[in-house]
Amino acid sequence: MFAARPHKAGADQLDRFVNEPEARAAAGVKSRSTLQSMIKDGLFPKPIRVSPGRIAWSEAEIAAWQQDRIQERDNAITNQSAHAVISND
């Protein structure tokens, strides 16, 4: 599950908002419904309403989500390697 990290950008470090096509590309999904399901299930950051009729995503939150996926992958590889070493003993 994705837990949004509080964004602590200073005045000199503004976050960029990305639109839905950019958010889908970052998530690696093509369809709007898949992205909406991921958000509903807590697997992707929630959008931010930037004006009536317009939503966007925090680029920093998407980057954090991507880093979490990379960390999960790396942890799984490390756990598999450790298990293989124990199994071979």
PDB file with one MODEL, atoms N, CA, C and O in Angstrom:
MODEL        1
ATOM      1  N   MET A   1       0.838  -1.175   0.000  1.00  0.00           N
ATOM      2  CA  MET A   1       0.000   0.000   0.000  1.00  0.00           C
ATOM      3  C   MET A   1       0.882   1.237   0.000  1.00  0.00           C
ATOM      4  O   MET A   1       1.930   1.253   0.645  1.00  0.00           O
ATOM      5  N   PHE A   2       0.474   2.249  -0.702  1.00  0.00           N
ATOM      6  CA  PHE A   2       1.259   3.470  -0.797  1.00  0.00           C
ATOM      7  C   PHE A   2       0.821   4.431   0.291  1.00  0.00           C
ATOM      8  O   PHE A   2      -0.363   4.741   0.415  1.00  0.00           O
ATOM      9  N   ALA A   3       1.762   4.894   1.067  1.00  0.00           N
ATOM     10  CA  ALA A   3       1.496   5.924   2.068  1.00  0.00           C
ATOM     11  C   ALA A   3       2.182   7.197   1.598  1.00  0.00           C
ATOM     12  O   ALA A   3       3.408   7.263   1.507  1.00  0.00           O
ATOM     13  N   ALA A   4       1.383   8.193   1.306  1.00  0.00           N
ATOM     14  CA  ALA A   4       1.956   9.452   0.823  1.00  0.00           C
ATOM     15  C   ALA A   4       2.875  10.037   1.873  1.00  0.00           C
ATOM     16  O   ALA A   4       2.521  10.130   3.048  1.00  0.00           O
ATOM     17  N   ARG A   5       4.043  10.424   1.441  1.00  0.00           N
ATOM     18  CA  ARG A   5       4.988  11.077   2.339  1.00  0.00           C
ATOM     19  C   ARG A   5       4.686  12.562   2.347  1.00  0.00           C
ATOM     20  O   ARG A   5       4.415  13.146   1.298  1.00  0.00           O
ATOM     21  N   PRO A   6       4.731  13.181   3.522  1.00  0.00           N
ATOM     22  CA  PRO A   6       4.506  14.629   3.537  1.00  0.00           C
ATOM     23  C   PRO A   6       5.555  15.319   2.679  1.00  0.00           C
ATOM     24  O   PRO A   6       6.745  15.017   2.764  1.00  0.00           O
ATOM     25  N   HIS A   7       5.105  16.232   1.867  1.00  0.00           N
ATOM     26  CA  HIS A   7       6.025  16.951   0.990  1.00  0.00           C
ATOM     27  C   HIS A   7       6.494  18.194   1.717  1.00  0.00           C
ATOM     28  O   HIS A   7       5.681  18.990   2.187  1.00  0.00           O
ATOM     29  N   LYS A   8       7.792  18.361   1.809  1.00  0.00           N
ATOM     30  CA  LYS A   8       8.366  19.479   2.548  1.00  0.00           C
ATOM     31  C   LYS A   8       9.225  20.349   1.644  1.00  0.00           C
ATOM     32  O   LYS A   8      10.398  20.585   1.934  1.00  0.00           O
ATOM     33  N   ALA A   9       8.656  20.816   0.571  1.00  0.00           N
ATOM     34  CA  ALA A   9       9.405  21.689  -0.337  1.00  0.00           C
ATOM     35  C   ALA A   9       9.447  23.094   0.235  1.00  0.00           C
ATOM     36  O   ALA A   9       8.444  23.606   0.732  1.00  0.00           O
ATOM     37  N   GLY A  10      10.597  23.699   0.162  1.00  0.00           N
ATOM     38  CA  GLY A  10      10.733  25.079   0.601  1.00  0.00           C
ATOM     39  C   GLY A  10      10.319  26.013  -0.523  1.00  0.00           C
ATOM     40  O   GLY A  10       9.976  25.568  -1.618  1.00  0.00           O
ATOM     41  N   ALA A  11      10.353  27.294  -0.248  1.00  0.00           N
ATOM     42  CA  ALA A  11       9.962  28.284  -1.253  1.00  0.00           C
ATOM     43  C   ALA A  11      10.852  28.204  -2.481  1.00  0.00           C
ATOM     44  O   ALA A  11      10.417  28.517  -3.590  1.00  0.00           O
ATOM     45  N   ASP A  12      12.103  27.784  -2.287  1.00  0.00           N
ATOM     46  CA  ASP A  12      13.022  27.678  -3.411  1.00  0.00           C
ATOM     47  C   ASP A  12      12.972  26.297  -4.065  1.00  0.00           C
ATOM     48  O   ASP A  12      13.736  26.015  -4.988  1.00  0.00           O
ATOM     49  N   GLN A  13      12.074  25.443  -3.584  1.00  0.00           N
ATOM     50  CA  GLN A  13      12.009  24.064  -4.064  1.00  0.00           C
ATOM     51  C   GLN A  13      10.543  23.681  -4.302  1.00  0.00           C
ATOM     52  O   GLN A  13       9.985  22.863  -3.571  1.00  0.00           O
ATOM     53  N   LEU A  14       9.937  24.266  -5.307  1.00  0.00           N
ATOM     54  CA  LEU A  14       8.534  24.001  -5.597  1.00  0.00           C
ATOM     55  C   LEU A  14       8.360  22.639  -6.237  1.00  0.00           C
ATOM     56  O   LEU A  14       9.212  22.180  -6.998  1.00  0.00           O
ATOM     57  N   ASP A  15       7.247  21.998  -5.919  1.00  0.00           N
ATOM     58  CA  ASP A  15       6.896  20.730  -6.530  1.00  0.00           C
ATOM     59  C   ASP A  15       6.210  21.007  -7.863  1.00  0.00           C
ATOM     60  O   ASP A  15       5.581  22.050  -8.047  1.00  0.00           O
ATOM     61  N   ARG A  16       6.336  20.081  -8.769  1.00  0.00           N
ATOM     62  CA  ARG A  16       5.693  20.199 -10.079  1.00  0.00           C
ATOM     63  C   ARG A  16       4.470  19.308 -10.085  1.00  0.00           C
ATOM     64  O   ARG A  16       4.521  18.184  -9.587  1.00  0.00           O
ATOM     65  N   PHE A  17       3.371  19.792 -10.640  1.00  0.00           N
ATOM     66  CA  PHE A  17       2.181  18.980 -10.820  1.00  0.00           C
ATOM     67  C   PHE A  17       2.219  18.370 -12.211  1.00  0.00           C
ATOM     68  O   PHE A  17       2.602  19.026 -13.180  1.00  0.00           O
ATOM     69  N   VAL A  18       1.815  17.098 -12.301  1.00  0.00           N
ATOM     70  CA  VAL A  18       1.767  16.416 -13.593  1.00  0.00           C
ATOM     71  C   VAL A  18       0.324  16.037 -13.896  1.00  0.00           C
ATOM     72  O   VAL A  18      -0.471  15.777 -12.993  1.00  0.00           O
ATOM     73  N   ASN A  19       0.005  16.012 -15.185  1.00  0.00           N
ATOM     74  CA  ASN A  19      -1.356  15.684 -15.591  1.00  0.00           C
ATOM     75  C   ASN A  19      -1.567  14.170 -15.631  1.00  0.00           C
ATOM     76  O   ASN A  19      -0.636  13.400 -15.394  1.00  0.00           O
ATOM     77  N   GLU A  20      -2.776  13.759 -15.928  1.00  0.00           N
ATOM     78  CA  GLU A  20      -3.107  12.331 -15.895  1.00  0.00           C
ATOM     79  C   GLU A  20      -2.277  11.494 -16.868  1.00  0.00           C
ATOM     80  O   GLU A  20      -1.773  10.445 -16.467  1.00  0.00           O
ATOM     81  N   PRO A  21      -2.113  11.905 -18.117  1.00  0.00           N
ATOM     82  CA  PRO A  21      -1.281  11.077 -19.003  1.00  0.00           C
ATOM     83  C   PRO A  21       0.144  10.882 -18.469  1.00  0.00           C
ATOM     84  O   PRO A  21       0.717   9.802 -18.612  1.00  0.00           O
ATOM     85  N   GLU A  22       0.711  11.921 -17.858  1.00  0.00           N
ATOM     86  CA  GLU A  22       2.052  11.790 -17.276  1.00  0.00           C
ATOM     87  C   GLU A  22       2.035  10.864 -16.064  1.00  0.00           C
ATOM     88  O   GLU A  22       2.962  10.078 -15.869  1.00  0.00           O
ATOM     89  N   ALA A  23       0.984  10.955 -15.252  1.00  0.00           N
ATOM     90  CA  ALA A  23       0.858  10.079 -14.081  1.00  0.00           C
ATOM     91  C   ALA A  23       0.713   8.626 -14.520  1.00  0.00           C
ATOM     92  O   ALA A  23       1.330   7.732 -13.941  1.00  0.00           O
ATOM     93  N   ARG A  24      -0.110   8.391 -15.551  1.00  0.00           N
ATOM     94  CA  ARG A  24      -0.268   7.014 -16.054  1.00  0.00           C
ATOM     95  C   ARG A  24       1.043   6.487 -16.603  1.00  0.00           C
ATOM     96  O   ARG A  24       1.390   5.329 -16.375  1.00  0.00           O
ATOM     97  N   ALA A  25       1.772   7.321 -17.321  1.00  0.00           N
ATOM     98  CA  ALA A  25       3.063   6.890 -17.873  1.00  0.00           C
ATOM     99  C   ALA A  25       4.037   6.546 -16.744  1.00  0.00           C
ATOM    100  O   ALA A  25       4.755   5.549 -16.822  1.00  0.00           O
ATOM    101  N   ALA A  26       4.060   7.365 -15.706  1.00  0.00           N
ATOM    102  CA  ALA A  26       4.954   7.111 -14.573  1.00  0.00           C
ATOM    103  C   ALA A  26       4.578   5.827 -13.848  1.00  0.00           C
ATOM    104  O   ALA A  26       5.443   5.128 -13.321  1.00  0.00           O
ATOM    105  N   ALA A  27       3.280   5.517 -13.824  1.00  0.00           N
ATOM    106  CA  ALA A  27       2.802   4.301 -13.161  1.00  0.00           C
ATOM    107  C   ALA A  27       2.953   3.073 -14.058  1.00  0.00           C
ATOM    108  O   ALA A  27       2.858   1.938 -13.591  1.00  0.00           O
ATOM    109  N   GLY A  28       3.184   3.305 -15.324  1.00  0.00           N
ATOM    110  CA  GLY A  28       3.324   2.190 -16.258  1.00  0.00           C
ATOM    111  C   GLY A  28       2.001   1.566 -16.646  1.00  0.00           C
ATOM    112  O   GLY A  28       1.941   0.383 -16.982  1.00  0.00           O
ATOM    113  N   VAL A  29       0.937   2.356 -16.602  1.00  0.00           N
ATOM    114  CA  VAL A  29      -0.385   1.852 -16.996  1.00  0.00           C
ATOM    115  C   VAL A  29      -0.918   2.701 -18.144  1.00  0.00           C
ATOM    116  O   VAL A  29      -0.585   3.878 -18.281  1.00  0.00           O
ATOM    117  N   LYS A  30      -1.749   2.073 -18.959  1.00  0.00           N
ATOM    118  CA  LYS A  30      -2.296   2.779 -20.115  1.00  0.00           C
ATOM    119  C   LYS A  30      -3.689   3.333 -19.872  1.00  0.00           C
ATOM    120  O   LYS A  30      -4.045   4.381 -20.412  1.00  0.00           O
ATOM    121  N   SER A  31      -4.477   2.641 -19.067  1.00  0.00           N
ATOM    122  CA  SER A  31      -5.883   3.038 -18.960  1.00  0.00           C
ATOM    123  C   SER A  31      -6.161   3.875 -17.717  1.00  0.00           C
ATOM    124  O   SER A  31      -5.533   3.709 -16.671  1.00  0.00           O
ATOM    125  N   ARG A  32      -7.109   4.765 -17.868  1.00  0.00           N
ATOM    126  CA  ARG A  32      -7.560   5.621 -16.773  1.00  0.00           C
ATOM    127  C   ARG A  32      -8.163   4.766 -15.665  1.00  0.00           C
ATOM    128  O   ARG A  32      -7.946   5.034 -14.483  1.00  0.00           O
ATOM    129  N   SER A  33      -8.925   3.729 -16.046  1.00  0.00           N
ATOM    130  CA  SER A  33      -9.578   2.895 -15.028  1.00  0.00           C
ATOM    131  C   SER A  33      -8.562   2.132 -14.180  1.00  0.00           C
ATOM    132  O   SER A  33      -8.782   1.935 -12.985  1.00  0.00           O
ATOM    133  N   THR A  34      -7.465   1.705 -14.776  1.00  0.00           N
ATOM    134  CA  THR A  34      -6.431   1.013 -13.999  1.00  0.00           C
ATOM    135  C   THR A  34      -5.804   1.969 -12.997  1.00  0.00           C
ATOM    136  O   THR A  34      -5.583   1.601 -11.843  1.00  0.00           O
ATOM    137  N   LEU A  35      -5.517   3.190 -13.424  1.00  0.00           N
ATOM    138  CA  LEU A  35      -4.947   4.180 -12.514  1.00  0.00           C
ATOM    139  C   LEU A  35      -5.930   4.478 -11.387  1.00  0.00           C
ATOM    140  O   LEU A  35      -5.531   4.562 -10.225  1.00  0.00           O
ATOM    141  N   GLN A  36      -7.204   4.638 -11.715  1.00  0.00           N
ATOM    142  CA  GLN A  36      -8.214   4.917 -10.693  1.00  0.00           C
ATOM    143  C   GLN A  36      -8.321   3.765  -9.694  1.00  0.00           C
ATOM    144  O   GLN A  36      -8.489   4.000  -8.497  1.00  0.00           O
ATOM    145  N   SER A  37      -8.225   2.532 -10.171  1.00  0.00           N
ATOM    146  CA  SER A  37      -8.257   1.370  -9.273  1.00  0.00           C
ATOM    147  C   SER A  37      -7.054   1.369  -8.340  1.00  0.00           C
ATOM    148  O   SER A  37      -7.182   1.068  -7.153  1.00  0.00           O
ATOM    149  N   MET A  38      -5.896   1.703  -8.874  1.00  0.00           N
ATOM    150  CA  MET A  38      -4.685   1.761  -8.044  1.00  0.00           C
ATOM    151  C   MET A  38      -4.836   2.816  -6.948  1.00  0.00           C
ATOM    152  O   MET A  38      -4.448   2.588  -5.803  1.00  0.00           O
ATOM    153  N   ILE A  39      -5.394   3.954  -7.300  1.00  0.00           N
ATOM    154  CA  ILE A  39      -5.599   5.030  -6.323  1.00  0.00           C
ATOM    155  C   ILE A  39      -6.602   4.576  -5.268  1.00  0.00           C
ATOM    156  O   ILE A  39      -6.372   4.748  -4.071  1.00  0.00           O
ATOM    157  N   LYS A  40      -7.702   4.003  -5.711  1.00  0.00           N
ATOM    158  CA  LYS A  40      -8.748   3.532  -4.800  1.00  0.00           C
ATOM    159  C   LYS A  40      -8.205   2.495  -3.824  1.00  0.00           C
ATOM    160  O   LYS A  40      -8.584   2.484  -2.652  1.00  0.00           O
ATOM    161  N   ASP A  41      -7.327   1.630  -4.299  1.00  0.00           N
ATOM    162  CA  ASP A  41      -6.755   0.562  -3.470  1.00  0.00           C
ATOM    163  C   ASP A  41      -5.555   1.028  -2.646  1.00  0.00           C
ATOM    164  O   ASP A  41      -4.950   0.235  -1.924  1.00  0.00           O
ATOM    165  N   GLY A  42      -5.213   2.308  -2.753  1.00  0.00           N
ATOM    166  CA  GLY A  42      -4.087   2.851  -1.997  1.00  0.00           C
ATOM    167  C   GLY A  42      -2.736   2.468  -2.555  1.00  0.00           C
ATOM    168  O   GLY A  42      -1.738   2.484  -1.835  1.00  0.00           O
ATOM    169  N   LEU A  43      -2.691   2.121  -3.846  1.00  0.00           N
ATOM    170  CA  LEU A  43      -1.456   1.670  -4.472  1.00  0.00           C
ATOM    171  C   LEU A  43      -0.755   2.744  -5.293  1.00  0.00           C
ATOM    172  O   LEU A  43       0.304   2.492  -5.868  1.00  0.00           O
ATOM    173  N   PHE A  44      -1.334   3.930  -5.351  1.00  0.00           N
ATOM    174  CA  PHE A  44      -0.748   5.043  -6.102  1.00  0.00           C
ATOM    175  C   PHE A  44      -1.202   6.332  -5.433  1.00  0.00           C
ATOM    176  O   PHE A  44      -2.302   6.377  -4.882  1.00  0.00           O
ATOM    177  N   PRO A  45      -0.388   7.380  -5.464  1.00  0.00           N
ATOM    178  CA  PRO A  45      -0.771   8.642  -4.809  1.00  0.00           C
ATOM    179  C   PRO A  45      -2.096   9.202  -5.321  1.00  0.00           C
ATOM    180  O   PRO A  45      -2.441   9.061  -6.495  1.00  0.00           O
ATOM    181  N   LYS A  46      -2.815   9.830  -4.425  1.00  0.00           N
ATOM    182  CA  LYS A  46      -4.080  10.478  -4.788  1.00  0.00           C
ATOM    183  C   LYS A  46      -3.799  11.767  -5.546  1.00  0.00           C
ATOM    184  O   LYS A  46      -2.788  12.428  -5.309  1.00  0.00           O
ATOM    185  N   PRO A  47      -4.700  12.120  -6.459  1.00  0.00           N
ATOM    186  CA  PRO A  47      -4.516  13.390  -7.184  1.00  0.00           C
ATOM    187  C   PRO A  47      -4.853  14.577  -6.286  1.00  0.00           C
ATOM    188  O   PRO A  47      -5.443  14.432  -5.216  1.00  0.00           O
ATOM    189  N   ILE A  48      -4.461  15.740  -6.756  1.00  0.00           N
ATOM    190  CA  ILE A  48      -4.695  17.000  -6.062  1.00  0.00           C
ATOM    191  C   ILE A  48      -5.590  17.855  -6.956  1.00  0.00           C
ATOM    192  O   ILE A  48      -5.319  18.005  -8.147  1.00  0.00           O
ATOM    193  N   ARG A  49      -6.646  18.408  -6.387  1.00  0.00           N
ATOM    194  CA  ARG A  49      -7.507  19.306  -7.173  1.00  0.00           C
ATOM    195  C   ARG A  49      -6.812  20.655  -7.239  1.00  0.00           C
ATOM    196  O   ARG A  49      -6.642  21.318  -6.217  1.00  0.00           O
ATOM    197  N   VAL A  50      -6.416  21.060  -8.420  1.00  0.00           N
ATOM    198  CA  VAL A  50      -5.704  22.329  -8.584  1.00  0.00           C
ATOM    199  C   VAL A  50      -6.626  23.470  -9.001  1.00  0.00           C
ATOM    200  O   VAL A  50      -6.286  24.644  -8.860  1.00  0.00           O
ATOM    201  N   SER A  51      -7.794  23.106  -9.515  1.00  0.00           N
ATOM    202  CA  SER A  51      -8.821  24.092  -9.838  1.00  0.00           C
ATOM    203  C   SER A  51     -10.105  23.304 -10.107  1.00  0.00           C
ATOM    204  O   SER A  51     -10.059  22.083 -10.257  1.00  0.00           O
ATOM    205  N   PRO A  52     -11.233  23.982 -10.169  1.00  0.00           N
ATOM    206  CA  PRO A  52     -12.457  23.245 -10.486  1.00  0.00           C
ATOM    207  C   PRO A  52     -12.315  22.569 -11.855  1.00  0.00           C
ATOM    208  O   PRO A  52     -12.050  23.236 -12.855  1.00  0.00           O
ATOM    209  N   GLY A  53     -12.486  21.295 -11.893  1.00  0.00           N
ATOM    210  CA  GLY A  53     -12.401  20.587 -13.163  1.00  0.00           C
ATOM    211  C   GLY A  53     -10.998  20.172 -13.571  1.00  0.00           C
ATOM    212  O   GLY A  53     -10.811  19.649 -14.670  1.00  0.00           O
ATOM    213  N   ARG A  54      -9.999  20.392 -12.709  1.00  0.00           N
ATOM    214  CA  ARG A  54      -8.630  19.996 -13.064  1.00  0.00           C
ATOM    215  C   ARG A  54      -7.951  19.356 -11.869  1.00  0.00           C
ATOM    216  O   ARG A  54      -7.906  19.919 -10.775  1.00  0.00           O
ATOM    217  N   ILE A  55      -7.421  18.155 -12.112  1.00  0.00           N
ATOM    218  CA  ILE A  55      -6.649  17.473 -11.079  1.00  0.00           C
ATOM    219  C   ILE A  55      -5.245  17.222 -11.615  1.00  0.00           C
ATOM    220  O   ILE A  55      -5.012  17.192 -12.823  1.00  0.00           O
ATOM    221  N   ALA A  56      -4.336  17.046 -10.694  1.00  0.00           N
ATOM    222  CA  ALA A  56      -2.952  16.774 -11.061  1.00  0.00           C
ATOM    223  C   ALA A  56      -2.338  15.943  -9.944  1.00  0.00           C
ATOM    224  O   ALA A  56      -2.934  15.761  -8.882  1.00  0.00           O
ATOM    225  N   TRP A  57      -1.152  15.451 -10.201  1.00  0.00           N
ATOM    226  CA  TRP A  57      -0.420  14.651  -9.218  1.00  0.00           C
ATOM    227  C   TRP A  57       0.877  15.354  -8.881  1.00  0.00           C
ATOM    228  O   TRP A  57       1.471  16.033  -9.718  1.00  0.00           O
ATOM    229  N   SER A  58       1.308  15.181  -7.640  1.00  0.00           N
ATOM    230  CA  SER A  58       2.582  15.726  -7.204  1.00  0.00           C
ATOM    231  C   SER A  58       3.697  14.874  -7.809  1.00  0.00           C
ATOM    232  O   SER A  58       3.736  13.658  -7.626  1.00  0.00           O
ATOM    233  N   GLU A  59       4.592  15.528  -8.526  1.00  0.00           N
ATOM    234  CA  GLU A  59       5.726  14.817  -9.110  1.00  0.00           C
ATOM    235  C   GLU A  59       6.594  14.189  -8.014  1.00  0.00           C
ATOM    236  O   GLU A  59       7.129  13.094  -8.187  1.00  0.00           O
ATOM    237  N   ALA A  60       6.726  14.893  -6.888  1.00  0.00           N
ATOM    238  CA  ALA A  60       7.521  14.372  -5.773  1.00  0.00           C
ATOM    239  C   ALA A  60       6.887  13.111  -5.185  1.00  0.00           C
ATOM    240  O   ALA A  60       7.600  12.167  -4.842  1.00  0.00           O
ATOM    241  N   GLU A  61       5.569  13.084  -5.064  1.00  0.00           N
ATOM    242  CA  GLU A  61       4.893  11.892  -4.543  1.00  0.00           C
ATOM    243  C   GLU A  61       5.015  10.728  -5.511  1.00  0.00           C
ATOM    244  O   GLU A  61       5.185   9.584  -5.087  1.00  0.00           O
ATOM    245  N   ILE A  62       4.932  11.004  -6.806  1.00  0.00           N
ATOM    246  CA  ILE A  62       5.105   9.937  -7.797  1.00  0.00           C
ATOM    247  C   ILE A  62       6.533   9.412  -7.747  1.00  0.00           C
ATOM    248  O   ILE A  62       6.752   8.204  -7.835  1.00  0.00           O
ATOM    249  N   ALA A  63       7.496  10.297  -7.607  1.00  0.00           N
ATOM    250  CA  ALA A  63       8.897   9.864  -7.504  1.00  0.00           C
ATOM    251  C   ALA A  63       9.105   9.003  -6.261  1.00  0.00           C
ATOM    252  O   ALA A  63       9.825   8.006  -6.311  1.00  0.00           O
ATOM    253  N   ALA A  64       8.480   9.380  -5.150  1.00  0.00           N
ATOM    254  CA  ALA A  64       8.577   8.580  -3.920  1.00  0.00           C
ATOM    255  C   ALA A  64       7.932   7.212  -4.136  1.00  0.00           C
ATOM    256  O   ALA A  64       8.465   6.197  -3.689  1.00  0.00           O
ATOM    257  N   TRP A  65       6.793   7.182  -4.815  1.00  0.00           N
ATOM    258  CA  TRP A  65       6.112   5.916  -5.124  1.00  0.00           C
ATOM    259  C   TRP A  65       7.027   5.028  -5.973  1.00  0.00           C
ATOM    260  O   TRP A  65       7.143   3.829  -5.718  1.00  0.00           O
ATOM    261  N   GLN A  66       7.671   5.616  -6.977  1.00  0.00           N
ATOM    262  CA  GLN A  66       8.585   4.845  -7.818  1.00  0.00           C
ATOM    263  C   GLN A  66       9.749   4.299  -6.992  1.00  0.00           C
ATOM    264  O   GLN A  66      10.130   3.140  -7.158  1.00  0.00           O
ATOM    265  N   GLN A  67      10.312   5.107  -6.117  1.00  0.00           N
ATOM    266  CA  GLN A  67      11.417   4.662  -5.274  1.00  0.00           C
ATOM    267  C   GLN A  67      10.977   3.519  -4.350  1.00  0.00           C
ATOM    268  O   GLN A  67      11.744   2.591  -4.092  1.00  0.00           O
ATOM    269  N   ASP A  68       9.740   3.594  -3.857  1.00  0.00           N
ATOM    270  CA  ASP A  68       9.209   2.500  -3.033  1.00  0.00           C
ATOM    271  C   ASP A  68       9.121   1.203  -3.831  1.00  0.00           C
ATOM    272  O   ASP A  68       9.439   0.135  -3.307  1.00  0.00           O
ATOM    273  N   ARG A  69       8.694   1.282  -5.092  1.00  0.00           N
ATOM    274  CA  ARG A  69       8.610   0.076  -5.928  1.00  0.00           C
ATOM    275  C   ARG A  69      10.007  -0.511  -6.155  1.00  0.00           C
ATOM    276  O   ARG A  69      10.192  -1.727  -6.115  1.00  0.00           O
ATOM    277  N   ILE A  70      10.984   0.365  -6.392  1.00  0.00           N
ATOM    278  CA  ILE A  70      12.362  -0.090  -6.606  1.00  0.00           C
ATOM    279  C   ILE A  70      12.885  -0.754  -5.337  1.00  0.00           C
ATOM    280  O   ILE A  70      13.531  -1.800  -5.405  1.00  0.00           O
ATOM    281  N   GLN A  71      12.611  -0.155  -4.182  1.00  0.00           N
ATOM    282  CA  GLN A  71      13.058  -0.729  -2.913  1.00  0.00           C
ATOM    283  C   GLN A  71      12.410  -2.089  -2.676  1.00  0.00           C
ATOM    284  O   GLN A  71      13.080  -3.018  -2.224  1.00  0.00           O
ATOM    285  N   GLU A  72      11.121  -2.221  -2.972  1.00  0.00           N
ATOM    286  CA  GLU A  72      10.435  -3.513  -2.828  1.00  0.00           C
ATOM    287  C   GLU A  72      11.092  -4.560  -3.716  1.00  0.00           C
ATOM    288  O   GLU A  72      11.309  -5.695  -3.290  1.00  0.00           O
ATOM    289  N   ARG A  73      11.406  -4.182  -4.941  1.00  0.00           N
ATOM    290  CA  ARG A  73      12.062  -5.112  -5.857  1.00  0.00           C
ATOM    291  C   ARG A  73      13.416  -5.542  -5.306  1.00  0.00           C
ATOM    292  O   ARG A  73      13.736  -6.730  -5.280  1.00  0.00           O
ATOM    293  N   ASP A  74      14.201  -4.573  -4.869  1.00  0.00           N
ATOM    294  CA  ASP A  74      15.532  -4.876  -4.360  1.00  0.00           C
ATOM    295  C   ASP A  74      15.468  -5.740  -3.105  1.00  0.00           C
ATOM    296  O   ASP A  74      16.292  -6.637  -2.925  1.00  0.00           O
ATOM    297  N   ASN A  75      14.492  -5.473  -2.238  1.00  0.00           N
ATOM    298  CA  ASN A  75      14.332  -6.293  -1.038  1.00  0.00           C
ATOM    299  C   ASN A  75      13.943  -7.723  -1.406  1.00  0.00           C
ATOM    300  O   ASN A  75      14.415  -8.675  -0.784  1.00  0.00           O
ATOM    301  N   ALA A  76      13.086  -7.876  -2.409  1.00  0.00           N
ATOM    302  CA  ALA A  76      12.672  -9.212  -2.843  1.00  0.00           C
ATOM    303  C   ALA A  76      13.866  -9.972  -3.415  1.00  0.00           C
ATOM    304  O   ALA A  76      14.020 -11.165  -3.150  1.00  0.00           O
ATOM    305  N   ILE A  77      14.698  -9.308  -4.182  1.00  0.00           N
ATOM    306  CA  ILE A  77      15.887  -9.952  -4.759  1.00  0.00           C
ATOM    307  C   ILE A  77      16.843 -10.362  -3.646  1.00  0.00           C
ATOM    308  O   ILE A  77      17.390 -11.465  -3.675  1.00  0.00           O
ATOM    309  N   THR A  78      17.051  -9.487  -2.664  1.00  0.00           N
ATOM    310  CA  THR A  78      17.937  -9.795  -1.544  1.00  0.00           C
ATOM    311  C   THR A  78      17.395 -10.974  -0.746  1.00  0.00           C
ATOM    312  O   THR A  78      18.155 -11.862  -0.362  1.00  0.00           O
ATOM    313  N   ASN A  79      16.084 -10.992  -0.493  1.00  0.00           N
ATOM    314  CA  ASN A  79      15.470 -12.090   0.256  1.00  0.00           C
ATOM    315  C   ASN A  79      15.568 -13.405  -0.504  1.00  0.00           C
ATOM    316  O   ASN A  79      15.806 -14.453   0.096  1.00  0.00           O
ATOM    317  N   GLN A  80      15.384 -13.355  -1.830  1.00  0.00           N
ATOM    318  CA  GLN A  80      15.502 -14.570  -2.640  1.00  0.00           C
ATOM    319  C   GLN A  80      16.936 -15.085  -2.619  1.00  0.00           C
ATOM    320  O   GLN A  80      17.160 -16.292  -2.531  1.00  0.00           O
ATOM    321  N   SER A  81      17.896 -14.189  -2.699  1.00  0.00           N
ATOM    322  CA  SER A  81      19.306 -14.584  -2.678  1.00  0.00           C
ATOM    323  C   SER A  81      19.663 -15.206  -1.338  1.00  0.00           C
ATOM    324  O   SER A  81      20.361 -16.219  -1.289  1.00  0.00           O
ATOM    325  N   ALA A  82      19.190 -14.608  -0.248  1.00  0.00           N
ATOM    326  CA  ALA A  82      19.471 -15.143   1.079  1.00  0.00           C
ATOM    327  C   ALA A  82      18.831 -16.510   1.247  1.00  0.00           C
ATOM    328  O   ALA A  82      19.430 -17.409   1.837  1.00  0.00           O
ATOM    329  N   HIS A  83      17.625 -16.672   0.735  1.00  0.00           N
ATOM    330  CA  HIS A  83      16.928 -17.951   0.819  1.00  0.00           C
ATOM    331  C   HIS A  83      17.671 -19.021   0.010  1.00  0.00           C
ATOM    332  O   HIS A  83      17.765 -20.170   0.441  1.00  0.00           O
ATOM    333  N   ALA A  84      18.190 -18.648  -1.146  1.00  0.00           N
ATOM    334  CA  ALA A  84      18.924 -19.593  -1.987  1.00  0.00           C
ATOM    335  C   ALA A  84      20.194 -20.050  -1.288  1.00  0.00           C
ATOM    336  O   ALA A  84      20.556 -21.224  -1.375  1.00  0.00           O
ATOM    337  N   VAL A  85      20.877 -19.144  -0.597  1.00  0.00           N
ATOM    338  CA  VAL A  85      22.103 -19.505   0.116  1.00  0.00           C
ATOM    339  C   VAL A  85      21.783 -20.463   1.264  1.00  0.00           C
ATOM    340  O   VAL A  85      22.495 -21.444   1.476  1.00  0.00           O
ATOM    341  N   ILE A  86      20.715 -20.177   2.000  1.00  0.00           N
ATOM    342  CA  ILE A  86      20.315 -21.042   3.118  1.00  0.00           C
ATOM    343  C   ILE A  86      19.888 -22.413   2.598  1.00  0.00           C
ATOM    344  O   ILE A  86      20.216 -23.427   3.214  1.00  0.00           O
ATOM    345  N   SER A  87      19.169 -22.467   1.487  1.00  0.00           N
ATOM    346  CA  SER A  87      18.696 -23.721   0.914  1.00  0.00           C
ATOM    347  C   SER A  87      19.846 -24.581   0.404  1.00  0.00           C
ATOM    348  O   SER A  87      19.745 -25.808   0.413  1.00  0.00           O
ATOM    349  N   ASN A  88      20.922 -23.967  -0.036  1.00  0.00           N
ATOM    350  CA  ASN A  88      22.049 -24.705  -0.578  1.00  0.00           C
ATOM    351  C   ASN A  88      22.971 -25.255   0.514  1.00  0.00           C
ATOM    352  O   ASN A  88      23.839 -26.078   0.224  1.00  0.00           O
ATOM    353  N   ASP A  89      22.798 -24.818   1.756  1.00  0.00           N
ATOM    354  CA  ASP A  89      23.663 -25.300   2.837  1.00  0.00           C
ATOM    355  C   ASP A  89      23.253 -26.663   3.327  1.00  0.00           C
ATOM    356  O   ASP A  89      23.880 -27.208   4.235  1.00  0.00           O
TER     357      ASP A  89
ENDMDL
END
